[in-house]
Amino acid sequence: MDIILVPLFQIILMVINLYIWVVIIQAILSWLIAFNVVNPYNQVVGTIGEVLRRLTEPALGPIRRRLPNLGGVDLSPLVLILGLIFVQMVLEQILFRLV
């Protein structure tokens, strides 16, 4: 049983780590678009932005609805990343006890 769970937990931890990077990249790209550093009408930038938005919006949307309006400051990526790090730490503790 443990022989199957250890690789499964490691894969889940890698996916969480990858998703954290997707959220970070999406936040940085949104800043670059907001400050007119990159053109959102560029086909490559638009496609990357749309893919990142579709990957992150299902997790960020509910967080945005629950956070108070801070006047243009979006803290939902920070809240999501902190939540994912917490889940990672819990899974690592479970994995540590399995090994």
Secondary structure, 3 states (H helix, E strand, C coil): CHHHHHHHHHHHHHHHHHHHHHHHHHHHHHHHHHCCCCCCCCHHHHHHHHHHHHHHHHHHHHHHHHCCCCCCCCCHHHHHHHHHHHHHHHHHHHHHHHC
